[in-house]
Every structure is written in C-alpha cells, then in structure tokens.
Amino acid sequence: MTRYIQRHSLLTRVTHGVVAITCILLAVTGLFVFWPELGGSVMGGEFTHWMRMLHRIIAIPFILIPIYAVFRSPKGCVHLFKEDIFGKWDKDDYLWAMKFPFYLFFPSKVHMPPQHHVKSAQRLADGALVFFCIIMAVTGMILWLNTGLLPNGGMKVAFSTDVLLWARLLHDIFFALTVIVGIAHIYLGAGIFEPYKGTARIMFGDGKVSESDALYHWGYWANQELTSGKNVTVEKDGK
C-alpha cells in the first residue's frame, strides 16, 4: 500500500494540458508565420496559408481556457500569483536555487533542501512562462485584429505602424524566450531528468504524487499535507 497526495485539481491539469499542447502547436505553426519561405520551400504557398490559419485557430483555446480557469477558480489564480510565483523565499529556497545547477549534473551527489508547494527556481520559470504567454497573447491579438478576425478580413481593427512594429518585435522575442524556457520545463516536468521520473503523472495523469516523491521534492508541503490528511489517499501497489 502506498500513500498518495492530490497535488493538482482537474481544472489545473486541464488548463495546463491545453496551454502546453497549444503552445507547442503554436510554436510549430508560428515558424511558418515568422518564416514564410519555409512553407513555400516545403509544400508551397497554400501550405503556408493554412499554417497561418491554423496558428490563429490554435490561439483561441490558448487564450480562452486560462481566462475561463481564472473565472472558474479566482482563489486558485490568487494563490498561483501570491504563493506559487511571488511567494516570499526563505533560506532553503535560496539554498535550493544555488544548488540547482550542480544538481542538474550530479543529482545523486547533491542533497537538496526541502521545498514548499513550488520550488524556488521553478517559481521564476513559471512566472516567466506566464508573463511570456500573456505578452504573446496580447501582441498576437493585435497582429490578428490588424488583418481581420475573419478569414475574409472582416472585423478588422487598424493599428498604427509603430504599434504593429512593436507587436511583431515583442511577439517574436517572447516566442523565442518561451521556446527556450519551455524546453527546460519539458525536460524536468516530463520526467526526462532522472530524479523527476514519473512526475508527468502529476499534470498529465490523476494529479497525484506518491508520499516518497512528495517528501523528496517538496518536503515542507508534503509534511503539511500528510499532517492534515485532507488530500491523502491510500492505494494498492501496482494499481
């Protein structure tokens, strides 16, 4: 028998899953928007056109699902920003962040201090990704509105040349930054990094984490949850 802690709700997992999948698809289709010649050299101009259309369609759930989550769970949104991103760091948070580069290369030799609900360095990465995605959503909407919301150019909002130039520049810059941080996020979150093996279940499964993994990764948070017992379940091994 193994004890598990419910770490993430269904709403959190669905929102994260939609954003993660759409973000990857937006990155792929966005290449053909940023570099039109790529589509022309592969499949011709028609292919590039449909990649542009698909880029806009995928942007809809990328923007709307997080907005829905905010209205569905405003307390969860407040907790995300107040505690998980901008929460005050203690001495173990600073120590964890300083040790992390060595931990990446020598995980079996570096002892990491206990952490709260979100690890200190992860707060920086998560905050950066949220900020990057907001900038891309806003600038993307400006660029989209300038060409018209509808395929025939209907519902067009004209913006000044300066606004469009800044929107394109920021959209491209934060696209590149999102790809860089996103790759690191996938490397850790998907469990490719050995000490994080199996953690993909937390976001892409039932949202549960075993007692041993919880204590290893988030010692302070795990002890709080185990003491309260509210989100703790017991399952048969191999289930």
Secondary structure, DSSP 8 states (H G I E B T S, - for coil): -EEEEE-S-HHHHHHHHHHHHHHHHHHHHHHHHH-HHHHHHHT-HHHHHHHHHHHHHHHHHHHHHHHHHHHH-HHHHHHIIIIIIT----HHHHHHHHHHHHHHH-TTT-------SS-HHHHHHHHHHHHHHHHHHHHHHHHHHHH-SSTTS-S-----HHHHHHHHHHHHHHHHHHHHHHHHHHHHHTT-SGGGTTTHHHHHSSSEEEHHHHHHH-HHHHHHHHHH-TTEEEE-TT-
